[in-house]
């Protein structure tokens, strides 16, 4: 059986009343993913459709993003492709946090790609199966789609 009781300080206890059993942080919402050719600032791309959503439970964030018909006009072709605007800073734990992705019209990419968040950042970088970073010119401007999900730890 599951023991569920409420706490006085705004939370719920699952399976017991010890501090480790208290769930006091659940949040969900949207965020705005920003296409860029730099970790911060840089040149920005656009897309016909841009969506971002997240669920945060304690220090675990599940982050989702979706771009349709990415347009890279004005971006530097040889630069790494970044997604800025991640809503919570990743934990500084010396780990990359890779996620799963789906993409179409990335003719410069061989195999699959994995979006990832480096420690202590709010930016997504994508890596190909052969460990090469995805660069702006890998995306077929005007037709590239990119959908992804990442689960990572945050300190907040």
N, C-alpha and C positions, 0 to 999 in steps of 0.2 A: 504494500500500500504506500501511497505517497502522502507525506505529511506537509501540508501547506498551511502556513500561518502568516499573518501580517505583522510587520514590525512598526514600532512607534515612529521611527525616523524616516518613513517612506521607503518601503521595500517589501519584499516577500521572501520568506524562508522556505526553501525546498528541501525536504528530506531531513530536517533537523533545525535547531535554533542557534547553531554555532555561527560565527562570523563568516566562515567559508561557505555557508549555505544561503547567505543573503544575496538576493538579486535586487540591486537598487539602481541599476542603470540600464534602461532599455530605450532606444531611440531609433526612429526611422525617418527618412526624409529624402530630399533630392539635392543634387549638387550639379554644378555646371562644368563639365569637362571642357578644357580649352586645348585646341590643337596648336602645337608650337614646334619650332626647330631649335629650342633651347630649354635648359632646365628652369630658367627664370627669364622673363622678358622674351626677347627674340622676335621673330616674325610669326604671325598667326595665320592659321588656315581657317576655313569655314566648312560647313557641311549642310546639306539640305535638311537633315534631321540630326539633332543632338539631344541625348537624354542621359541623365545620371541619377542613380538612386543608391541608397545605402541603408543598412541595418547595423546598429551598434549595440552590442550586448556586453556590458562591462568594458573590457579593454580589447574586445574582438570586433573588428569591422569587416562586414561583407560589402564590398563596393562593386557596383555594376555600372557599365557605361555602354553607350551605343551611338555610333555615328553611321549615317547613310550618305552616300555620294560626297565623300570628302573632297574638297577643293584645296589644293596646295599652292595655288597661285600666290606669288610673292614670298614664298618660303625658300630657304636655301637648300637646293637639291641634295647636296652631299652631307648635310647636317643630320644628326640623329633625330628621330621622330619622338616627340614627347607629348604627354597629356598632362597639363597643369590643372590645378584647382582641386586636388584631392582634399576632402574636408577635414581629415584628422592626420596629424603628423605620425609617421610610422615610428614604432619603438626603435630606439638606438641599440639594437641587439646583435649587430654584426651578421644579420641574415637578410638575404633577398627574400621577398615574399611573392613568388610567382603565382599566376592565376591561369585560368583557362580562357581561350579566345576563339572567335570565329571571324574569318575575314573573307572578302572576295576582292578581286581586282587588285591584288598586290603582286604584280608580275615579277618584281625583283626579289621576291621571297621564295626560298626553297623549303618545302616542308611546312611545318606548323610554326606558329610564333607564340610566345608567352609574354603577356604583360607582367611587369614586376615593379615593386616599389622598394627602392634601396632604403637602408636604415636612416632614420631621422630626416625624412623628406616628405614632401606633399606633391610629388611628381611621379608619373608612370613612364617607364621606359619599356620598350618591347624588344625581345631577343628571339632570333630565329633558332631553329633546331640545331644548326651548326655553330651556335654561340655568337653569331654575328648580330650586331645591333641593327634593328630596322631603321633605315634612313628615309628621309622625305621622298626621294625619287623611287623608292620601292612601291609607293602608292600610285595607282593610276588615277591622276587628278580628275575629279568629276564623277568617278564611278566607284571608287574604293569604299567599301563598307568595313566597319570594325566593331565587333561586339566583344565585350570581355567581362569577366568576374574575377575579383581578387579578394582573398581573405587574409587579413593581416592584423598584427597587434599594434595598439596605440598606447601611449603613456597617459592619455587623458580620458 
